[in-house]
Amino acid sequence: MSVPANALQAGLAYRQAVEDAGNAVDQMMVQYGWQMPGAGGQYSTTAAGDAFDPDKVLQFDDEGKAIMTQPTALGQYGTTGLFAQSTQETASEEAEARLGSRMSGITGGLARQRERLSETLGGQRMGALSSQLFGGIGQQYGTVRSAYGDLLSARVTDATVGGTAQSEDATLTDPNLVVPTPPVEPQVAPPPAAPSWQDPSQYKPKEFTKAAPRNNQLGKPGNPNQVSVKRGQGGVLWLWRPSQQGWFKKP
């Protein structure tokens, strides 16, 4: 009996999915410049990647339902990455708006509105970046969840295949297993043929051969109205039949 290997292969695929997702999360933290405090309190993208590592964030119950553990520490963007670039762009836009207002003679509320517009656009860009970062992390978690679901399905398949194989193997090799045999129909012998003397259909009355006595040597019996038997030449027996008034040779 071969050992089922579906769960083994699915387990390896699941671990690979966890490793790939962890590496992808680390790369995204560096790309976006998101930082979190590590054990020493220092903010870094490495600490952020560790905090969002699928092995730490994702756990599964017996039914394969994901139980997520959210990182408790707060994060921030640093001086590098997409968040920092967006902040720099927003600052540049605000500086340009202030410079443009002074050069054009715009002051007061109108100048402030131009600065707020730059801030609003910068906030929208930061929001979009945040959605991209944490949406991408969620996709990596989804890949891990899918791989774990495949692992559970493979375990069920192996359990079913293994149980069937054990049952077949026990049927072939277990000396203590009693294998029922199909019932054998008893063969009924035909009734013996009835003797001819008991079977009316087989009874045939004997026929006597009528022959005239040679030269009437037997003659008539003393009483022709009674049945008489006489022995003729060669020991042949003859029977006198009164109803036919003649001798009949007995076979």
Residue, then its C-alpha position, 0 to 999 in steps of 0.5 A: m500500500s502506497v503512503p498518501a502524499n497529497a498532504l505532504q505536498a500541500g504542506l510544502a506548498y503552504r510553507q512556501a506560500v508563507e515564505d513568499a508572502g513574508n518576503a513580499v511584505d518585507q519588500m513592500m515595507v521598504q518600497y513604501g517606507w513604512q516603519m514600526p518600532g522594533a524590540g529596542g524601540q527604533y523605527s525601521t522597515t525591517a520591524a514593520g515587515d516582522a510585525f506584519d509577517p504572515d507567520k505572526v499575523l495569521q493563525f487557523d482553526d480546525e476548520g481552516k478559518a483564519i484568525m488574524t492578530q493585528p500588530t499593536a504598535l503604531g507605524q509611521y513613514g520615514t525619510t525614504g520610500l513612496f510615502a516620503q516622496s509623496t510628502q516631499e511633493t506635497a511640501s513642494e506644491e505648498a511652497e510653490a502655491r505660497l510663492g505664486s500667491r506672493m508673486s501675483g499679489i494674492t493674499g489672505g483667504l485666497a492664498r490660504q485656499r491654494e495652500r489647502l488645495s495642495e495639502t488636500l491633494g497630498g492627503q489624497r496621494m497618501g491615502a492612495l498609497s496607504s490603500q495600496l500598501f495594506g491592500g497588497i499585504g491583504q492579497q499576500y494573506g489571501t494567498v496563504r489562506s488559499a494554500y492552507g485550504d488546499l492543505l486541509s483538502a489534501r489531508v481529507t483526501d489522504a485520510t479517505v484514500g488511506g482508509t480505503a487502502q487499509s480496508e482492502d489490505a486487511t481483506l487480503t492479508d488479515p488471517n483473522l478476518v472471516v470472509p463470508t462465502p456466497p450461499v450454495e444452492p443445494q442440488v436436488a436429485p431427480p426422483p428415482a424412476a418408478p419401477s415399471w410395475q408401479d408406473p401405469s404408463q409403462y404397463k403393457p399387457k402381454e399379448f399372446t400369439k394365436a396359432a392353430p395347433r398343428n393338426n389339431q393335435l391338442g384338440k379341445p379341452g374336456n370342458p371347452n368353456q374353461v381356460s385350459v393350459k397344455r404343453g405341446q411339442g417342444g415344450v410350448l405352452w398353449l392356452w385355451r380361451p373359451s371366449q374365442q374357442g381356440w388355443f393361443k401360444k403363450p410367449 
